[in-house]
Amino acid sequence: MKASVRINRGVESLFGTRDENIRLIESGLCVHTQLVDNNLEIEGEADRVSRAENILEDYNTLVREGHVFNNGDLNSYLRVVTNDPEVSLRALVNSGKSRNFGKKILAPKSVNQRRYLEAIERNDMVFGIGPAGTGKTYLAVAMAISALINKQVARIILTRPAVEAGERLGFLPGTLQEKVDPYLRPLYDALYDMLDNERVEKLLERNVIEVAPIAFMRGRTLNDSFIILDEAQNSTAEQMKMVLTRQGFNSKMVVNGDITQIDLPTGRRSGLMDAVEVLKGVEGISFVQFDEKDVVRHSLVQRIVKAYERYNEATGAARQLTLKLNDPEPVAAPVPAASETAPQA
């Protein structure tokens, strides 16, 4: 089947750097495209051509309405709509506008990010598990700010374990808050990116937004709160249970972590790994698994994550083979002769 869609404006953003956007449509939907004058001709199976046509019509409509696709945004949107036939480009872009994230307009940039945001909206407790750069923390903070601005909650609690990532920083001067702030810096970064600095400072002063290490959660009941536990892979099983049971009435909790980056001392089991096993199937709790395809940082980060996965798989297989080769074959016990076992007369 062939179809033709007229592209009047914004053809540069449609094609993207080195035609990456149009190539994504082609590979994602298994179609072939060709630009003839201002018409984009599409060729392929009928249902796939129709899907591509709908995406391009949505693109035309959004451009006519004045929407500007910033660098890389359209590529991220296209990754979602080519993989998820249930969502349209127009609906995906407008979903970011419909939520109030302070000074940001955000929309999911991968299928799993979309599932993650929907899970947070529908459930009181959500676990986001996956590699760095997939937007777990950033989107969770965005949803918390949206809930606060829309008066769905009265405060935001941001917490994470104060565990050093493979290095010993030694004695840190200052007050207790000044000592733990370096560990909580990624949470502050997300806050300042979405709200004006002055507003963040006022909310922190009034404890409407509280950023604290996990140890500060003990003994509390957090009602009317949006609670985010970040870097949860570095919590112990006891800490995880303690934090999960802090949730009070009219509260949401988001727990994020990457089980491939555990910095706990050798022999200590991650509370996140325990929680995944213990809470699987519990009503009201949702688990969203991210992978390297959801990485939305620099494209190099996605390749780094994939390279480490391949390396770990290869070295793990090689280690198992070495252990097998070095393990001596079990020696069977000698079978006694019949004369040795026969009862004596």
Contacts in CASP RR format, 6 or more apart in sequence:
PFRMAT RR
TARGET T0000
AUTHOR 0000-0000-0000
METHOD contacts of the structure
MODEL  1
MKASVRINRGVESLFGTRDENIRLIESGLCVHTQLVDNNLEIEGEADRVS
RAENILEDYNTLVREGHVFNNGDLNSYLRVVTNDPEVSLRALVNSGKSRN
FGKKILAPKSVNQRRYLEAIERNDMVFGIGPAGTGKTYLAVAMAISALIN
KQVARIILTRPAVEAGERLGFLPGTLQEKVDPYLRPLYDALYDMLDNERV
EKLLERNVIEVAPIAFMRGRTLNDSFIILDEAQNSTAEQMKMVLTRQGFN
SKMVVNGDITQIDLPTGRRSGLMDAVEVLKGVEGISFVQFDEKDVVRHSL
VQRIVKAYERYNEATGAARQLTLKLNDPEPVAAPVPAASETAPQA
1 43 0 8 1.000
1 44 0 8 1.000
1 45 0 8 1.000
1 46 0 8 1.000
1 49 0 8 1.000
2 41 0 8 1.000
2 42 0 8 1.000
2 43 0 8 1.000
2 44 0 8 1.000
2 49 0 8 1.000
3 41 0 8 1.000
3 42 0 8 1.000
3 49 0 8 1.000
3 50 0 8 1.000
3 52 0 8 1.000
3 53 0 8 1.000
4 36 0 8 1.000
4 39 0 8 1.000
4 40 0 8 1.000
4 41 0 8 1.000
4 42 0 8 1.000
5 39 0 8 1.000
5 40 0 8 1.000
5 42 0 8 1.000
5 53 0 8 1.000
5 56 0 8 1.000
5 57 0 8 1.000
5 60 0 8 1.000
6 38 0 8 1.000
6 39 0 8 1.000
6 40 0 8 1.000
6 60 0 8 1.000
7 14 0 8 1.000
7 35 0 8 1.000
7 38 0 8 1.000
7 39 0 8 1.000
7 40 0 8 1.000
7 56 0 8 1.000
7 59 0 8 1.000
7 60 0 8 1.000
8 38 0 8 1.000
8 60 0 8 1.000
8 63 0 8 1.000
8 64 0 8 1.000
9 63 0 8 1.000
9 64 0 8 1.000
10 63 0 8 1.000
11 35 0 8 1.000
11 38 0 8 1.000
13 21 0 8 1.000
13 63 0 8 1.000
13 68 0 8 1.000
13 69 0 8 1.000
13 74 0 8 1.000
14 21 0 8 1.000
14 22 0 8 1.000
14 40 0 8 1.000
14 56 0 8 1.000
14 59 0 8 1.000
14 74 0 8 1.000
15 21 0 8 1.000
15 22 0 8 1.000
16 22 0 8 1.000
16 74 0 8 1.000
16 75 0 8 1.000
20 75 0 8 1.000
21 74 0 8 1.000
21 75 0 8 1.000
21 78 0 8 1.000
22 33 0 8 1.000
22 40 0 8 1.000
24 75 0 8 1.000
24 78 0 8 1.000
24 79 0 8 1.000
24 82 0 8 1.000
25 31 0 8 1.000
25 33 0 8 1.000
25 52 0 8 1.000
25 55 0 8 1.000
25 78 0 8 1.000
25 82 0 8 1.000
26 32 0 8 1.000
26 33 0 8 1.000
28 82 0 8 1.000
28 83 0 8 1.000
29 48 0 8 1.000
29 51 0 8 1.000
29 52 0 8 1.000
29 82 0 8 1.000
30 44 0 8 1.000
30 45 0 8 1.000
30 48 0 8 1.000
31 42 0 8 1.000
31 43 0 8 1.000
31 44 0 8 1.000
31 45 0 8 1.000
31 48 0 8 1.000
31 49 0 8 1.000
31 52 0 8 1.000
32 42 0 8 1.000
32 43 0 8 1.000
32 44 0 8 1.000
33 40 0 8 1.000
33 41 0 8 1.000
33 42 0 8 1.000
33 43 0 8 1.000
33 52 0 8 1.000
34 40 0 8 1.000
34 41 0 8 1.000
34 43 0 8 1.000
35 41 0 8 1.000
40 56 0 8 1.000
42 49 0 8 1.000
42 52 0 8 1.000
42 53 0 8 1.000
42 56 0 8 1.000
43 49 0 8 1.000
51 85 0 8 1.000
54 88 0 8 1.000
55 78 0 8 1.000
55 81 0 8 1.000
55 82 0 8 1.000
55 88 0 8 1.000
55 89 0 8 1.000
58 88 0 8 1.000
58 89 0 8 1.000
58 90 0 8 1.000
59 74 0 8 1.000
59 89 0 8 1.000
61 90 0 8 1.000
62 69 0 8 1.000
62 89 0 8 1.000
62 90 0 8 1.000
62 93 0 8 1.000
67 93 0 8 1.000
69 77 0 8 1.000
73 109 0 8 1.000
76 109 0 8 1.000
76 110 0 8 1.000
76 296 0 8 1.000
77 89 0 8 1.000
77 92 0 8 1.000
77 93 0 8 1.000
77 107 0 8 1.000
77 109 0 8 1.000
78 89 0 8 1.000
79 109 0 8 1.000
79 110 0 8 1.000
79 111 0 8 1.000
79 293 0 8 1.000
80 87 0 8 1.000
80 92 0 8 1.000
80 108 0 8 1.000
80 109 0 8 1.000
80 110 0 8 1.000
80 111 0 8 1.000
80 113 0 8 1.000
80 114 0 8 1.000
81 87 0 8 1.000
81 88 0 8 1.000
81 89 0 8 1.000
81 92 0 8 1.000
83 111 0 8 1.000
84 111 0 8 1.000
84 114 0 8 1.000
87 114 0 8 1.000
92 107 0 8 1.000
92 108 0 8 1.000
92 114 0 8 1.000
93 107 0 8 1.000
95 107 0 8 1.000
95 108 0 8 1.000
96 105 0 8 1.000
96 106 0 8 1.000
96 107 0 8 1.000
97 105 0 8 1.000
97 107 0 8 1.000
99 106 0 8 1.000
99 142 0 8 1.000
99 143 0 8 1.000
99 146 0 8 1.000
100 146 0 8 1.000
100 149 0 8 1.000
100 150 0 8 1.000
101 142 0 8 1.000
101 145 0 8 1.000
101 146 0 8 1.000
101 194 0 8 1.000
102 145 0 8 1.000
102 146 0 8 1.000
102 149 0 8 1.000
102 194 0 8 1.000
102 195 0 8 1.000
103 194 0 8 1.000
103 195 0 8 1.000
103 196 0 8 1.000
104 142 0 8 1.000
104 193 0 8 1.000
104 194 0 8 1.000
106 139 0 8 1.000
106 142 0 8 1.000
108 114 0 8 1.000
108 116 0 8 1.000
108 117 0 8 1.000
108 139 0 8 1.000
109 296 0 8 1.000
110 134 0 8 1.000
110 290 0 8 1.000
110 293 0 8 1.000
110 294 0 8 1.000
110 296 0 8 1.000
111 294 0 8 1.000
112 134 0 8 1.000
112 288 0 8 1.000
112 289 0 8 1.000
112 290 0 8 1.000
112 291 0 8 1.000
112 293 0 8 1.000
112 294 0 8 1.000
113 134 0 8 1.000
113 135 0 8 1.000
113 139 0 8 1.000
113 290 0 8 1.000
113 294 0 8 1.000
113 296 0 8 1.000
115 288 0 8 1.000
116 126 0 8 1.000
116 128 0 8 1.000
116 136 0 8 1.000
116 139 0 8 1.000
116 288 0 8 1.000
116 290 0 8 1.000
117 139 0 8 1.000
117 143 0 8 1.000
119 126 0 8 1.000
119 286 0 8 1.000
119 288 0 8 1.000
120 126 0 8 1.000
120 139 0 8 1.000
120 140 0 8 1.000
120 143 0 8 1.000
120 252 0 8 1.000
120 254 0 8 1.000
121 143 0 8 1.000
122 286 0 8 1.000
123 252 0 8 1.000
123 284 0 8 1.000
123 285 0 8 1.000
123 286 0 8 1.000
124 247 0 8 1.000
124 251 0 8 1.000
124 252 0 8 1.000
124 253 0 8 1.000
124 284 0 8 1.000
124 285 0 8 1.000
125 244 0 8 1.000
125 247 0 8 1.000
125 252 0 8 1.000
125 253 0 8 1.000
125 254 0 8 1.000
125 255 0 8 1.000
125 284 0 8 1.000
125 285 0 8 1.000
125 286 0 8 1.000
126 252 0 8 1.000
126 253 0 8 1.000
126 254 0 8 1.000
126 255 0 8 1.000
126 285 0 8 1.000
126 286 0 8 1.000
126 287 0 8 1.000
126 288 0 8 1.000
127 232 0 8 1.000
127 254 0 8 1.000
127 255 0 8 1.000
127 256 0 8 1.000
127 272 0 8 1.000
127 275 0 8 1.000
127 276 0 8 1.000
127 279 0 8 1.000
127 285 0 8 1.000
127 286 0 8 1.000
127 287 0 8 1.000
127 288 0 8 1.000
128 136 0 8 1.000
128 254 0 8 1.000
128 255 0 8 1.000
128 256 0 8 1.000
128 257 0 8 1.000
128 287 0 8 1.000
128 288 0 8 1.000
128 289 0 8 1.000
128 290 0 8 1.000
129 256 0 8 1.000
129 257 0 8 1.000
129 258 0 8 1.000
129 259 0 8 1.000
129 272 0 8 1.000
129 276 0 8 1.000
129 287 0 8 1.000
129 288 0 8 1.000
129 289 0 8 1.000
129 290 0 8 1.000
130 136 0 8 1.000
130 257 0 8 1.000
130 258 0 8 1.000
130 259 0 8 1.000
130 260 0 8 1.000
130 289 0 8 1.000
130 290 0 8 1.000
130 291 0 8 1.000
130 294 0 8 1.000
131 258 0 8 1.000
131 260 0 8 1.000
131 290 0 8 1.000
131 291 0 8 1.000
131 292 0 8 1.000
131 295 0 8 1.000
131 305 0 8 1.000
132 258 0 8 1.000
132 261 0 8 1.000
132 295 0 8 1.000
132 297 0 8 1.000
132 301 0 8 1.000
132 305 0 8 1.000
133 294 0 8 1.000
133 295 0 8 1.000
133 296 0 8 1.000
133 297 0 8 1.000
133 301 0 8 1.000
134 290 0 8 1.000
134 291 0 8 1.000
134 294 0 8 1.000
134 295 0 8 1.000
134 296 0 8 1.000
135 290 0 8 1.000
135 294 0 8 1.000
135 296 0 8 1.000
136 256 0 8 1.000
136 257 0 8 1.000
136 290 0 8 1.000
137 186 0 8 1.000
137 187 0 8 1.000
137 190 0 8 1.000
137 228 0 8 1.000
137 230 0 8 1.000
137 256 0 8 1.000
138 190 0 8 1.000
138 193 0 8 1.000
140 228 0 8 1.000
140 230 0 8 1.000
140 254 0 8 1.000
140 256 0 8 1.000
141 158 0 8 1.000
141 187 0 8 1.000
141 190 0 8 1.000
141 191 0 8 1.000
141 194 0 8 1.000
141 228 0 8 1.000
142 190 0 8 1.000
142 194 0 8 1.000
143 226 0 8 1.000
143 254 0 8 1.000
144 153 0 8 1.000
144 156 0 8 1.000
144 158 0 8 1.000
144 226 0 8 1.000
144 228 0 8 1.000
144 254 0 8 1.000
145 156 0 8 1.000
145 191 0 8 1.000
145 194 0 8 1.000
145 195 0 8 1.000
147 153 0 8 1.000
147 156 0 8 1.000
147 226 0 8 1.000
147 252 0 8 1.000
148 154 0 8 1.000
148 155 0 8 1.000
148 156 0 8 1.000
148 208 0 8 1.000
148 209 0 8 1.000
148 226 0 8 1.000
152 226 0 8 1.000
153 224 0 8 1.000
153 225 0 8 1.000
153 226 0 8 1.000
153 250 0 8 1.000
153 251 0 8 1.000
153 252 0 8 1.000
154 208 0 8 1.000
154 224 0 8 1.000
154 225 0 8 1.000
155 207 0 8 1.000
155 208 0 8 1.000
155 209 0 8 1.000
155 210 0 8 1.000
155 224 0 8 1.000
155 225 0 8 1.000
155 226 0 8 1.000
156 208 0 8 1.000
156 209 0 8 1.000
156 210 0 8 1.000
156 225 0 8 1.000
156 226 0 8 1.000
156 227 0 8 1.000
156 228 0 8 1.000
157 210 0 8 1.000
157 212 0 8 1.000
157 217 0 8 1.000
157 222 0 8 1.000
157 225 0 8 1.000
157 226 0 8 1.000
157 227 0 8 1.000
157 228 0 8 1.000
158 184 0 8 1.000
158 187 0 8 1.000
158 191 0 8 1.000
158 209 0 8 1.000
158 210 0 8 1.000
158 211 0 8 1.000
158 212 0 8 1.000
158 228 0 8 1.000
158 230 0 8 1.000
159 211 0 8 1.000
159 212 0 8 1.000
159 213 0 8 1.000
159 214 0 8 1.000
159 216 0 8 1.000
159 217 0 8 1.000
159 227 0 8 1.000
159 228 0 8 1.000
159 229 0 8 1.000
159 230 0 8 1.000
159 243 0 8 1.000
160 183 0 8 1.000
160 184 0 8 1.000
160 187 0 8 1.000
160 213 0 8 1.000
160 214 0 8 1.000
160 229 0 8 1.000
160 230 0 8 1.000
160 231 0 8 1.000
160 232 0 8 1.000
160 234 0 8 1.000
161 183 0 8 1.000
161 213 0 8 1.000
161 214 0 8 1.000
161 231 0 8 1.000
161 232 0 8 1.000
161 234 0 8 1.000
161 235 0 8 1.000
161 239 0 8 1.000
162 180 0 8 1.000
162 183 0 8 1.000
162 213 0 8 1.000
162 214 0 8 1.000
162 215 0 8 1.000
163 183 0 8 1.000
163 231 0 8 1.000
163 234 0 8 1.000
163 263 0 8 1.000
163 264 0 8 1.000
164 263 0 8 1.000
165 261 0 8 1.000
165 263 0 8 1.000
166 263 0 8 1.000
169 182 0 8 1.000
172 178 0 8 1.000
172 179 0 8 1.000
172 182 0 8 1.000
180 212 0 8 1.000
180 213 0 8 1.000
181 188 0 8 1.000
181 211 0 8 1.000
183 213 0 8 1.000
184 211 0 8 1.000
184 212 0 8 1.000
184 213 0 8 1.000
186 230 0 8 1.000
187 211 0 8 1.000
187 228 0 8 1.000
187 230 0 8 1.000
188 211 0 8 1.000
191 200 0 8 1.000
191 209 0 8 1.000
191 211 0 8 1.000
192 200 0 8 1.000
195 203 0 8 1.000
200 209 0 8 1.000
203 209 0 8 1.000
204 210 0 8 1.000
204 211 0 8 1.000
214 229 0 8 1.000
214 235 0 8 1.000
214 239 0 8 1.000
214 242 0 8 1.000
214 243 0 8 1.000
217 242 0 8 1.000
217 243 0 8 1.000
217 246 0 8 1.000
218 242 0 8 1.000
219 246 0 8 1.000
220 246 0 8 1.000
221 246 0 8 1.000
221 248 0 8 1.000
222 246 0 8 1.000
222 247 0 8 1.000
222 248 0 8 1.000
222 251 0 8 1.000
223 248 0 8 1.000
223 249 0 8 1.000
223 250 0 8 1.000
223 251 0 8 1.000
224 249 0 8 1.000
224 250 0 8 1.000
224 251 0 8 1.000
225 247 0 8 1.000
225 248 0 8 1.000
225 251 0 8 1.000
225 252 0 8 1.000
226 251 0 8 1.000
226 252 0 8 1.000
226 253 0 8 1.000
226 254 0 8 1.000
227 243 0 8 1.000
227 246 0 8 1.000
227 247 0 8 1.000
227 251 0 8 1.000
227 252 0 8 1.000
227 253 0 8 1.000
227 254 0 8 1.000
228 253 0 8 1.000
228 254 0 8 1.000
228 255 0 8 1.000
228 256 0 8 1.000
229 235 0 8 1.000
229 243 0 8 1.000
229 253 0 8 1.000
229 254 0 8 1.000
229 255 0 8 1.000
229 256 0 8 1.000
230 256 0 8 1.000
230 257 0 8 1.000
231 256 0 8 1.000
231 257 0 8 1.000
232 240 0 8 1.000
232 255 0 8 1.000
232 256 0 8 1.000
232 257 0 8 1.000
232 271 0 8 1.000
232 272 0 8 1.000
232 275 0 8 1.000
233 257 0 8 1.000
233 258 0 8 1.000
233 259 0 8 1.000
233 261 0 8 1.000
233 262 0 8 1.000
233 270 0 8 1.000
233 271 0 8 1.000
233 272 0 8 1.000
233 273 0 8 1.000
234 262 0 8 1.000
234 263 0 8 1.000
234 264 0 8 1.000
234 270 0 8 1.000
235 243 0 8 1.000
235 270 0 8 1.000
235 271 0 8 1.000
235 272 0 8 1.000
236 264 0 8 1.000
236 268 0 8 1.000
236 269 0 8 1.000
236 270 0 8 1.000
236 271 0 8 1.000
237 269 0 8 1.000
237 270 0 8 1.000
237 271 0 8 1.000
237 274 0 8 1.000
239 271 0 8 1.000
240 271 0 8 1.000
240 272 0 8 1.000
240 274 0 8 1.000
240 275 0 8 1.000
243 255 0 8 1.000
244 253 0 8 1.000
244 255 0 8 1.000
244 275 0 8 1.000
247 253 0 8 1.000
255 272 0 8 1.000
255 275 0 8 1.000
257 272 0 8 1.000
259 270 0 8 1.000
259 272 0 8 1.000
259 273 0 8 1.000
260 308 0 8 1.000
260 312 0 8 1.000
262 270 0 8 1.000
264 270 0 8 1.000
276 287 0 8 1.000
279 285 0 8 1.000
280 287 0 8 1.000
292 302 0 8 1.000
292 305 0 8 1.000
292 306 0 8 1.000
292 309 0 8 1.000
293 302 0 8 1.000
295 301 0 8 1.000
295 302 0 8 1.000
295 305 0 8 1.000
END
